[in-house]
Amino acid sequence: RANGDEDWNIYWASVHTVKHIFNPDHGYRLNDRQLINHFPNHYELTRKDLMVKNIKRYAKDLAKEGLNVPLFVPTTYLLPADYSLFVEEFRRRPFTWIMKPTSKARGIGIFIVNKLSQIKKWANNKWASSSTRDNYVISRYIDNPLLVGGKKFDLRLYALVTSYRPLRVYMYREGFCRFTTQRYTNDLSNLDNLYVHLTNVSIQTKADEYNEKHGGKWTLRNFRLYIEGIYGTQRANQVFEDIERIILLSLKSVQSIIINDKHCFECYGYDIIVDNDLKCWLVEVNASPSLSATTHNDRIMKHK
């Protein structure tokens, strides 16, 4: 839109630009043939705390109707608001937990804890000296991930929503696994080693073992072949059915609250972890999944 030119059909905008466009004070109006790549309040699904809140609410609503939805997000609390609730849960079941800023991406600000003293020390350093408190979510860490070659990975999948009412979503057939560069261990002495625990490409590219040819990625097809080879076709089919169900349920959880503007569509990047029982867990939903490529293989996958 250089020089104020309004002659465009699709505007691939950042979330900040979309916020500006849909600000009532701005008074901007899109014409009938113009589309933009975010819904006005997309953050109801793509902000970590709101995603969990909406999915929990939706599950409760379905339970009232006698429908049971298996939990597919790890137990999660918002800090500092839910600190007391979290402490109660931690004392009952002192698992390993992972802390993440609610509104950041690329692994920024993430760390893993297994002691209350770690959180207290962090809170004193983070919040005591600041007048503003950044919200964090703290979630139970999936410490039994399915491993391939001894390494942890997650799945990046793409879902395109063209309408919420009625809900119309397209799943991209391809996707990929993102592997860590170092072998997984849940040894407590390794909790600070992000190369073991976080699959974010922006983190793994800094590791000495990073492979610049394949970038630590596998195609979704290779993942399916692996599951079929180890567990059989029936289990593999079940994993992919579970993934599709998770994506559909997460979208339905915000269907009634997303502003369904006819000018909007959204390409979500879903991050899903499969544990060693082949249970699928939704980690987060990205509003602006990276479409840039870091390796030759990456370019082939993403440019499709």
C-alpha positions as CSV (number, residue, x, y, z in Angstrom):
1,R,0.0,0.0,0.0
2,A,2.8,2.4,-0.9
3,N,1.8,6.1,-1.3
4,G,-1.7,5.4,0.1
5,D,-2.6,3.2,-2.9
6,E,-5.9,1.4,-2.1
7,D,-5.9,-0.8,-5.2
8,W,-5.3,-4.2,-3.5
9,N,-7.2,-7.4,-2.9
10,I,-5.3,-9.3,-0.2
11,Y,-3.2,-7.6,2.5
12,W,-0.8,-9.9,4.4
13,A,-0.6,-7.8,7.5
14,S,1.1,-8.1,10.9
15,V,-1.1,-8.5,13.9
16,H,-0.2,-4.9,15.0
17,T,-1.3,-3.5,11.6
18,V,-4.6,-5.4,11.9
19,K,-5.2,-4.0,15.3
20,H,-4.7,-0.5,13.8
21,I,-7.0,-1.2,10.9
22,F,-9.9,-2.5,13.1
23,N,-9.5,0.3,15.7
24,P,-12.9,2.1,15.7
25,D,-11.1,5.4,16.1
26,H,-9.3,4.9,12.9
27,G,-12.4,4.8,10.8
28,Y,-10.8,2.6,8.1
29,R,-13.2,0.7,5.8
30,L,-12.4,-2.3,3.6
31,N,-14.3,-2.6,0.4
32,D,-16.1,-5.8,-0.7
33,R,-13.2,-7.3,-2.6
34,Q,-10.5,-6.8,0.0
35,L,-9.3,-9.5,2.4
36,I,-6.9,-9.3,5.3
37,N,-5.1,-12.2,7.0
38,H,-6.2,-11.9,10.6
39,F,-9.6,-11.7,12.4
40,P,-9.9,-8.6,14.6
41,N,-9.6,-10.5,17.9
42,H,-7.5,-13.5,16.8
43,Y,-5.7,-13.4,20.1
44,E,-8.6,-15.2,21.8
45,L,-6.9,-18.4,20.3
46,T,-3.4,-17.3,19.7
47,R,-2.5,-15.8,23.1
48,K,-1.4,-18.7,25.4
49,D,-3.5,-17.7,28.4
50,L,-6.7,-17.0,26.4
51,M,-6.4,-20.2,24.4
52,V,-6.4,-22.3,27.6
53,K,-9.2,-20.3,29.2
54,N,-11.4,-20.6,26.1
55,I,-10.8,-24.4,25.6
56,K,-11.5,-25.0,29.3
57,R,-14.7,-23.1,29.1
58,Y,-15.8,-24.9,26.0
59,A,-15.1,-28.3,27.6
60,K,-17.2,-27.3,30.6
61,D,-20.1,-26.2,28.3
62,L,-20.0,-29.6,26.5
63,A,-19.8,-31.5,29.8
64,K,-23.1,-29.8,30.9
65,E,-24.6,-31.2,27.7
66,G,-23.3,-34.7,28.7
67,L,-20.4,-34.6,26.2
68,N,-17.0,-35.5,27.5
69,V,-14.0,-33.8,25.8
70,P,-10.6,-35.4,26.8
71,L,-8.2,-32.8,28.0
72,F,-5.7,-31.9,25.3
73,V,-4.0,-28.9,26.9
74,P,-1.6,-29.4,29.8
75,T,-2.7,-28.2,33.2
76,T,-2.0,-24.4,33.1
77,Y,-2.2,-21.4,35.4
78,L,-1.8,-17.7,34.8
79,L,0.9,-15.9,36.8
80,P,0.8,-13.7,38.8
81,A,-3.1,-14.0,39.0
82,D,-3.3,-17.7,39.8
83,Y,-0.2,-18.0,41.9
84,S,-2.0,-19.3,45.0
85,L,-3.9,-21.9,43.0
86,F,-0.7,-23.0,41.3
87,V,1.1,-23.4,44.7
88,E,-1.7,-25.6,45.9
89,E,-1.5,-27.8,42.8
90,F,2.3,-27.9,43.0
91,R,2.3,-29.1,46.6
92,R,-0.2,-31.8,45.7
93,R,1.7,-32.9,42.7
94,P,5.3,-31.5,42.4
95,F,5.8,-32.1,38.7
96,T,8.1,-30.3,36.3
97,W,6.5,-27.1,34.9
98,I,7.3,-24.8,32.0
99,M,6.9,-21.0,32.1
100,K,6.1,-18.9,29.1
101,P,5.2,-15.2,28.5
102,T,1.6,-15.1,27.3
103,S,2.3,-12.9,24.2
104,K,5.8,-13.8,22.9
105,A,7.0,-16.3,20.3
106,R,10.2,-18.0,19.1
107,G,11.0,-19.4,22.6
108,I,11.6,-16.0,24.1
109,G,11.4,-15.9,27.9
110,I,10.7,-19.7,28.3
111,F,12.2,-21.7,31.1
112,I,11.5,-24.9,33.1
113,V,11.2,-25.2,36.9
114,N,10.7,-28.0,39.4
115,K,10.9,-26.1,42.7
116,L,8.7,-23.4,44.2
117,S,11.9,-21.5,45.3
118,Q,12.9,-21.1,41.6
119,I,9.6,-19.3,40.9
120,K,9.8,-17.2,44.0
121,K,13.3,-16.1,43.1
122,W,12.3,-15.4,39.5
123,A,9.2,-13.4,40.6
124,N,11.3,-11.3,42.9
125,N,13.8,-10.5,40.2
126,K,11.1,-10.0,37.5
127,W,8.3,-8.2,39.2
128,A,9.7,-6.6,42.4
129,S,11.8,-4.0,40.5
130,S,9.2,-3.3,37.8
131,S,5.9,-1.3,37.9
132,T,4.4,-3.4,35.1
133,R,3.9,-7.1,35.4
134,D,4.1,-9.2,32.3
135,N,1.7,-12.1,32.4
136,Y,3.1,-15.6,32.2
137,V,1.5,-19.0,31.9
138,I,2.9,-21.9,33.8
139,S,2.0,-25.3,32.4
140,R,2.7,-28.9,33.4
141,Y,5.7,-29.9,31.3
142,I,5.2,-32.9,29.0
143,D,8.2,-34.8,30.3
144,N,7.5,-38.1,28.5
145,P,7.6,-37.0,24.9
146,L,7.7,-39.5,22.0
147,L,11.4,-39.6,20.9
148,V,12.9,-40.3,17.5
149,G,16.5,-41.2,17.6
150,G,16.5,-40.2,21.3
151,K,15.4,-36.6,20.4
152,K,12.4,-34.6,21.3
153,F,10.2,-33.0,18.6
154,D,6.9,-31.2,18.1
155,L,4.6,-30.9,15.1
156,R,4.0,-27.7,13.2
157,L,0.7,-27.9,11.3
158,Y,-1.3,-25.3,9.3
159,A,-5.0,-24.6,9.4
160,L,-6.7,-22.0,7.2
161,V,-9.9,-20.6,8.6
162,T,-12.0,-18.6,6.1
163,S,-15.1,-18.3,8.3
164,Y,-16.1,-18.9,11.9
165,R,-19.8,-18.7,11.4
166,P,-20.3,-21.1,9.8
167,L,-16.9,-22.6,10.7
168,R,-14.9,-23.4,7.6
169,V,-11.4,-24.7,8.0
170,Y,-8.9,-26.3,5.7
171,M,-6.0,-28.4,6.9
172,Y,-2.8,-28.3,4.9
173,R,-1.8,-31.9,4.1
174,E,1.9,-31.2,4.7
175,G,3.6,-30.0,7.9
176,F,6.8,-30.9,9.6
177,C,8.4,-32.1,12.8
178,R,10.9,-29.8,14.5
179,F,13.6,-31.7,16.4
180,T,16.0,-30.6,19.1
181,T,19.7,-30.9,18.4
182,Q,20.5,-32.7,21.6
183,R,19.2,-36.0,22.9
184,Y,16.3,-35.8,25.4
185,T,16.7,-36.4,29.1
186,N,14.4,-35.5,32.0
187,D,17.4,-35.4,34.3
188,L,16.9,-32.5,36.7
189,S,20.4,-31.2,36.1
190,N,19.5,-30.6,32.5
191,L,16.4,-28.4,33.0
192,D,18.3,-25.3,31.9
193,N,19.5,-26.8,28.6
194,L,17.1,-25.3,26.0
195,Y,18.7,-27.4,23.3
196,V,17.3,-30.5,25.0
197,H,13.8,-29.2,25.8
198,L,12.7,-26.5,23.3
199,T,12.1,-27.3,19.7
200,N,11.9,-23.6,18.5
201,V,14.0,-23.2,15.4
202,S,15.2,-19.8,16.6
203,I,16.8,-21.5,19.6
204,Q,18.0,-24.7,17.9
205,T,19.9,-22.8,15.1
206,K,22.3,-21.5,17.8
207,A,23.3,-25.0,18.9
208,D,26.7,-26.4,17.8
209,E,25.0,-29.6,16.5
210,Y,22.5,-27.7,14.3
211,N,22.4,-29.3,10.8
212,E,22.2,-26.5,8.2
213,K,21.0,-28.9,5.5
214,H,17.8,-30.3,6.9
215,G,17.5,-27.9,9.8
216,G,16.4,-30.6,12.2
217,K,13.1,-31.0,10.4
218,W,11.1,-34.0,9.1
219,T,8.1,-33.9,6.8
220,L,4.8,-34.9,8.2
221,R,4.9,-37.8,5.7
222,N,8.1,-39.2,7.3
223,F,6.5,-38.9,10.8
224,R,3.5,-40.9,9.7
225,L,5.7,-43.6,8.1
226,Y,7.6,-43.8,11.4
227,I,4.5,-44.2,13.5
228,E,3.1,-46.8,11.1
229,G,6.4,-48.7,11.1
230,I,6.6,-48.8,14.9
231,Y,3.0,-48.9,16.1
232,G,1.0,-50.0,13.0
233,T,-1.4,-48.2,10.6
234,Q,-4.3,-48.2,13.0
235,R,-2.4,-46.4,15.7
236,A,-1.0,-43.9,13.1
237,N,-4.5,-43.2,11.8
238,Q,-5.7,-42.6,15.4
239,V,-2.9,-40.1,16.0
240,F,-3.8,-38.1,13.0
241,E,-7.5,-38.2,13.8
242,D,-6.7,-37.0,17.3
243,I,-4.7,-34.1,15.8
244,E,-7.6,-33.1,13.5
245,R,-10.0,-33.3,16.5
246,I,-7.8,-31.0,18.6
247,I,-7.7,-28.4,15.9
248,L,-11.4,-28.5,15.3
249,L,-12.3,-28.4,19.1
250,S,-9.9,-25.5,19.6
251,L,-11.5,-23.5,16.8
252,K,-15.0,-24.3,18.1
253,S,-13.9,-23.1,21.5
254,V,-13.6,-19.5,20.1
255,Q,-16.3,-19.8,17.4
256,S,-18.8,-17.7,19.4
257,I,-16.4,-14.9,20.4
258,I,-14.2,-14.3,17.4
259,I,-15.4,-11.3,15.4
260,N,-16.4,-13.0,12.2
261,D,-15.6,-10.2,9.8
262,K,-16.3,-11.2,6.2
263,H,-13.0,-9.5,5.1
264,C,-10.9,-11.8,7.3
265,F,-9.2,-15.1,7.0
266,E,-6.4,-16.7,9.1
267,C,-3.6,-19.2,8.6
268,Y,-2.9,-20.6,12.0
269,G,0.3,-22.5,12.9
270,Y,-0.5,-25.3,15.3
271,D,2.2,-26.7,17.6
272,I,1.4,-30.2,18.9
273,I,3.5,-32.6,21.0
274,V,2.9,-36.4,20.9
275,D,3.9,-38.2,24.1
276,N,5.2,-41.7,24.4
277,D,1.7,-43.0,24.9
278,L,0.8,-41.4,21.5
279,K,-1.4,-38.9,23.3
280,C,-1.5,-35.5,21.5
281,W,-1.1,-32.2,23.4
282,L,-1.8,-28.8,22.0
283,V,1.1,-26.5,23.0
284,E,0.1,-23.3,21.3
285,V,-1.5,-21.7,18.2
286,N,0.4,-19.1,16.3
287,A,-1.2,-16.2,14.5
288,S,1.8,-15.5,12.3
289,P,3.6,-18.8,11.7
290,S,6.9,-18.3,10.1
291,L,6.8,-18.7,6.4
292,S,10.5,-17.9,5.9
293,A,12.9,-20.7,5.2
294,T,16.2,-21.4,7.1
295,T,17.4,-24.3,4.9
296,H,17.0,-25.7,1.4
297,N,14.7,-28.5,2.7
298,D,12.8,-25.9,4.7
299,R,12.3,-23.9,1.5
300,I,10.9,-26.9,-0.3
301,M,8.4,-27.7,2.5
302,K,7.2,-24.1,3.1
303,H,7.0,-22.9,-0.5
304,K,4.5,-25.6,-1.3
